[in-house]
Amino acid sequence: MSKLGDVLRFAGVPERISSPAEETFVTVKMNCGGAVERPIKVGKIPAPFTGYRVSPGQFIYSRIDARNGAFAVIPDVLDGAVVSKDFPPFDIRRNRIDPAYLQHFFRSGVLQRRIRAASRGATNRQRIGEEEFLEFPIALPKLDEQRRIAAILDRADQLCGASKTAVDLHDESVTQTYRAMFGGLKKRIPIGEFARVASGSTPRRDDPRNFGGGIPWVKTGEVSGIIKSTEEAVSRRGLEAARLEVYPPGSVVIAMYGQGATRGRSAILGIPATTNQACAVILPNDEFDPVFLQAQLSARYDELRGGAEGGNQPNLSGARIKSFEVCLPPIGEQRKFATIVRSIGLSRSQAQERSQLLVELQNALQARAFRGEL
């Protein structure tokens, strides 16, 4: 068994970076997501430091996030960019290893356990130094065999990417269908004028009797698609203590709070459930089709989020949901649209199932490749 030191040669030449504001900085994404430019926010320009300057084709990793797969090859666009000493660069000995094979090796996760065991430092800021890194083992067949293995894994990557794109296209087609059918409608009505909008709350967690019952309890991270199950459930005691309401299937749920893209997402309850206070719930009635309304909210996601209130992490409010104006065509047209969406949803489910099978195949191929079984 060879070592990484047999195929990588440390290439870091310490350099005083005296004018950081004039430099391009590099960071490495986790899970082998690649080396990319690191944006420097206004007022956050680093003080002068000693680091390294990188070149295209060099291998680089994060000493802090090696355990999370922060490995990459420097692309041409980052020629001459700089990094701190926590991102040591290496020349790849191309007479010993194919760069594509090397990247697939790290993406396979074979070294994750060893890297985590060898890391140093506090739990969330562990580091692994260059000397330790170069001691890790790597299966190293002949170059022709490496290229054959890399070609197989490249093809698996392409299939997985195409499959994911197919799933994404199904999602986009719902929005495009909505806009084609109803984008020209001018008349809009506030949601609160044709439907009841409610919200939930959180039972006291210091009383374990409030949780663990059979009543599904939706949190914002679960607001996606058709909600058929939840991570947590409340008891009848918790329901009554927190004055929660159980909402029927067909209710449209909107995440009012949440990190990143969560705020403004919407979903449809597929089961009777209650929610926490971060969710708004539009109860069903004969005025609207839930599939139609949820698709409209999704198509106008950015517009809905624009009504958020607050500071660094703005939130939506129940009042904002009630006052948000939507188009409401005749119920027959809404149901016709819903039928189309259900057909798209069935096709999407099949595409997603194929995508998952391809991911499993890709993982199996990677595992076999670096056990010498491919």
C-alpha positions in Angstrom: 0.0 0.0 0.0 1.4 3.4 -1.0 1.2 6.6 1.0 -0.1 10.0 -0.1 3.5 11.2 0.3 4.3 9.0 -2.7 2.1 10.9 -5.0 2.0 14.4 -3.5 4.9 16.8 -2.9 4.5 19.7 -0.5 4.8 22.9 -2.6 4.1 25.7 -0.1 6.6 28.5 -0.3 6.0 30.9 2.6 5.3 34.4 1.3 4.5 37.6 3.1 1.2 38.8 1.9 1.6 42.5 2.6 -1.3 43.9 0.6 -4.3 41.5 1.3 -6.8 44.0 -0.2 -5.2 43.5 -3.7 -5.2 39.7 -3.5 -7.6 36.9 -4.5 -8.2 34.5 -1.7 -9.0 30.8 -2.0 -11.2 28.5 0.1 -12.0 24.8 -0.3 -15.6 23.6 -0.1 -16.4 20.6 2.0 -17.4 17.2 0.5 -14.9 17.7 -2.4 -16.9 20.7 -3.7 -13.8 22.3 -5.2 -11.5 25.3 -4.7 -13.3 28.6 -5.1 -12.6 32.3 -4.6 -13.3 33.4 -1.0 -15.2 36.7 -1.0 -13.9 39.2 1.5 -16.7 41.3 3.0 -16.3 45.1 3.4 -14.4 45.8 6.6 -13.2 42.2 6.9 -9.9 42.4 4.9 -7.3 40.4 6.7 -4.2 42.0 8.2 -0.9 41.3 6.4 0.1 37.6 7.0 2.5 34.9 5.8 0.8 32.4 3.6 1.2 30.6 0.2 0.5 31.4 -3.4 -1.1 28.6 -5.4 -0.9 27.5 -9.1 -3.4 25.7 -11.3 -3.2 21.9 -11.0 -1.9 21.9 -7.5 -3.7 19.9 -4.9 -4.9 21.7 -1.8 -6.7 20.8 1.4 -8.0 22.5 4.5 -6.2 21.5 7.7 -9.3 22.3 9.7 -12.0 20.7 7.5 -10.0 17.7 6.1 -12.4 15.5 8.2 -15.2 17.0 6.1 -13.7 16.3 2.7 -12.3 19.7 2.0 -9.9 18.6 -0.8 -9.5 20.2 -4.2 -7.4 20.8 -7.3 -6.7 24.5 -8.0 -8.5 25.6 -11.3 -6.9 27.9 -13.9 -9.0 30.8 -12.8 -7.3 30.9 -9.4 -3.7 31.1 -10.7 -1.7 33.2 -8.3 -4.3 33.4 -5.6 -3.3 33.2 -2.0 -4.2 31.0 1.0 -3.3 30.9 4.7 -1.1 28.2 6.1 -4.2 26.2 6.9 -4.5 25.4 3.2 -1.2 23.7 2.3 -0.6 23.2 -1.5 1.0 20.2 -3.1 2.3 19.3 -6.5 0.7 16.1 -7.9 3.3 13.6 -9.1 1.6 12.9 -12.3 4.0 10.1 -13.2 2.6 8.2 -10.2 -1.0 9.2 -10.0 -3.8 10.4 -12.3 -5.4 13.6 -10.9 -8.9 12.4 -11.6 -8.2 9.2 -9.8 -6.8 11.2 -6.8 -10.0 13.3 -6.6 -12.2 10.2 -6.8 -10.1 8.7 -4.0 -10.9 11.6 -1.7 -14.5 11.8 -2.8 -15.0 8.1 -1.9 -14.7 8.9 1.8 -12.2 6.0 2.4 -10.0 8.3 4.5 -12.7 10.1 6.5 -12.5 7.8 9.5 -8.7 7.9 9.7 -8.6 11.7 9.1 -11.0 12.3 11.9 -9.1 10.0 14.3 -5.8 11.8 13.5 -7.2 15.4 13.7 -6.0 17.7 16.5 -7.7 20.5 18.3 -11.1 21.3 19.7 -14.1 19.4 18.5 -15.2 21.9 15.9 -11.8 23.3 14.9 -9.7 20.2 14.5 -6.5 20.4 12.3 -4.5 17.8 10.6 -0.9 18.7 9.6 0.9 18.0 6.4 3.2 15.4 7.8 0.3 13.3 9.1 -1.7 13.9 6.0 1.1 12.5 3.7 1.3 9.3 5.8 -2.3 8.2 4.9 -2.4 5.1 2.7 -3.7 5.1 -0.8 -4.3 2.1 -3.2 -2.1 2.9 -6.2 -2.5 0.6 -9.2 -0.7 1.3 -12.5 -1.5 4.6 -14.3 -3.5 2.9 -17.0 -5.6 1.1 -14.4 -6.1 4.4 -12.5 -7.3 6.1 -15.7 -9.7 3.2 -16.4 -11.1 3.4 -12.8 -11.4 7.2 -13.1 -13.3 7.0 -16.4 -15.8 4.6 -14.9 -16.3 6.9 -11.9 -16.5 10.0 -14.1 -19.3 8.3 -16.1 -21.2 7.5 -12.8 -20.8 11.2 -11.9 -22.3 12.3 -15.2 -25.3 9.9 -14.8 -25.9 11.2 -11.2 -25.7 14.8 -12.4 -28.1 14.2 -15.3 -30.5 12.5 -13.0 -30.4 15.3 -10.5 -31.0 17.8 -13.3 -34.1 15.8 -14.4 -35.5 16.1 -10.8 -34.8 19.9 -10.8 -36.5 20.3 -14.2 -39.6 18.7 -12.8 -39.7 21.3 -10.0 -39.1 24.1 -12.5 -41.9 22.8 -14.8 -44.5 23.3 -12.0 -43.6 27.0 -11.8 -43.5 27.4 -15.5 -46.9 25.8 -15.9 -48.4 28.1 -13.2 -47.0 31.1 -15.0 -48.2 30.0 -18.4 -51.7 29.3 -17.1 -52.2 32.2 -14.6 -49.3 34.7 -15.1 -51.6 37.1 -17.0 -54.2 37.4 -14.2 -54.2 40.8 -12.7 -56.8 40.6 -10.0 -55.4 39.5 -6.6 -57.0 38.9 -3.3 -55.3 38.9 0.2 -55.1 35.4 1.6 -56.9 36.5 4.8 -60.0 37.4 2.8 -60.7 33.9 1.6 -59.1 31.6 4.1 -58.3 31.3 7.8 -54.6 31.7 8.6 -53.4 30.2 11.9 -50.1 29.2 13.6 -48.9 26.9 16.3 -46.6 27.0 19.3 -44.1 24.9 21.3 -45.2 23.0 24.4 -42.9 23.3 27.4 -40.0 21.0 26.9 -39.2 20.8 30.6 -42.3 18.6 30.9 -41.5 15.3 29.0 -45.2 14.4 29.1 -45.9 17.1 26.5 -44.0 15.2 23.8 -43.8 11.6 22.5 -47.5 11.3 21.7 -49.1 10.5 18.4 -49.8 14.0 17.1 -47.4 15.0 14.4 -45.7 18.4 15.1 -44.3 20.3 12.1 -41.2 22.5 12.3 -39.9 24.8 9.5 -37.2 22.4 8.4 -39.9 19.9 7.4 -41.8 22.4 5.2 -41.3 20.8 1.8 -43.5 19.0 -0.7 -46.3 16.9 0.9 -45.7 16.5 4.6 -46.4 12.9 5.5 -44.4 12.5 8.7 -42.6 14.7 11.3 -39.5 14.2 13.4 -41.4 15.0 16.6 -44.9 14.5 17.9 -46.8 16.0 20.8 -49.1 14.3 23.3 -52.7 15.2 23.9 -51.5 16.8 27.1 -49.0 18.9 25.2 -51.6 19.8 22.6 -53.9 21.2 25.3 -51.2 22.8 27.4 -49.9 24.8 24.4 -53.4 25.4 23.0 -52.4 23.8 19.8 -54.8 23.1 16.9 -54.6 19.9 14.8 -54.9 21.0 11.1 -56.4 18.8 8.5 -54.7 17.3 5.4 -54.8 19.9 2.6 -53.7 22.7 4.8 -50.9 24.8 3.3 -48.0 25.4 5.6 -45.6 28.3 5.2 -42.3 28.6 7.1 -42.2 32.1 8.6 -38.8 31.8 10.2 -35.7 29.7 9.4 -32.1 29.7 8.3 -31.1 30.3 4.7 -33.7 29.4 2.1 -36.2 28.0 4.6 -38.1 31.2 5.3 -40.9 31.5 2.7 -41.0 27.8 1.8 -44.4 26.2 1.6 -45.8 22.7 1.7 -49.1 20.8 1.9 -50.1 18.7 4.9 -50.7 15.1 3.9 -51.7 14.1 7.4 -53.5 15.7 10.3 -50.8 17.7 12.2 -50.0 20.7 14.4 -47.1 23.1 14.0 -44.7 25.2 16.0 -45.0 29.0 16.1 -42.6 29.4 13.2 -45.2 28.0 10.7 -48.2 29.7 9.3 -51.1 27.5 8.3 -53.7 28.3 5.6 -56.7 26.0 6.3 -58.5 24.5 3.4 -61.9 25.5 2.1 -64.0 25.4 -1.1 -62.5 28.6 -2.4 -59.1 27.2 -3.3 -57.3 24.1 -4.3 -54.3 23.5 -2.0 -52.0 22.3 -4.8 -52.8 25.4 -6.8 -52.2 27.8 -3.9 -49.0 26.1 -2.8 -47.6 26.2 -6.4 -48.4 29.9 -6.6 -46.6 30.6 -3.3 -43.6 28.6 -4.6 -43.6 30.5 -7.9 -43.7 33.8 -6.0 -41.2 32.6 -3.3 -38.9 35.7 -3.6 -41.9 38.1 -3.5 -43.2 36.4 -0.4 -39.8 36.6 1.3 -39.6 40.2 0.5 -42.3 40.9 3.1 -40.1 39.6 5.9 -39.5 41.8 9.0 -36.7 42.0 11.4 -32.9 42.5 11.6 -30.1 40.1 10.5 -32.5 37.2 10.1 -35.8 38.7 9.0 -39.0 36.7 9.6 -42.4 36.6 8.0 -45.4 37.3 10.2 -49.0 36.0 10.3 -50.2 39.5 9.3 -47.9 39.4 6.3 -49.3 36.0 5.2 -52.9 37.2 5.6 -52.2 40.4 3.6 -50.2 38.6 0.8 -52.3 38.9 -2.4 -52.7 35.9 -4.6 -54.7 35.3 -7.8 -57.7 33.1 -7.3 -59.2 31.9 -10.7 -62.3 29.7 -10.8 -62.0 26.5 -8.8 -62.3 24.4 -11.9 -59.2 26.0 -13.4 -57.4 25.6 -10.2 -58.2 21.8 -10.1 -57.2 21.4 -13.8 -53.8 22.9 -12.8 -53.6 20.6 -9.8 -54.2 17.5 -12.0 -51.2 18.6 -14.2 -49.1 19.1 -11.1 -49.9 15.7 -9.7 -48.9 14.2 -13.1 -45.6 16.1 -12.9 -45.2 15.0 -9.3 -45.5 11.3 -10.2 -42.9 11.7 -12.9 -40.7 13.6 -10.5 -41.0 10.7 -7.9 -39.9 8.2 -10.5 -36.9 10.5 -11.5 -36.0 10.9 -7.9 -36.0 7.2 -7.3 -33.8 6.7 -10.3 -31.5 9.4 -9.0 -31.2 7.7 -5.6 -30.4 4.3 -7.2 -27.6 6.0 -9.3 -26.2 7.6 -6.1 -26.1 4.2 -4.4 -24.5 2.7 -7.5 -21.9 5.5 -7.5 -21.1 4.9 -3.8 -20.7 1.2 -4.4 -18.4 1.7 -7.4 -16.2 4.1 -5.3 -16.0 1.7 -2.5 -15.1 -1.2 -4.8 -12.6 0.9 -6.8 -10.4 1.7 -3.8 -10.6 -1.9 -2.4 -9.1 -3.0 -5.7 -12.3 -4.8 -6.8 -13.3 -2.7 -9.8 
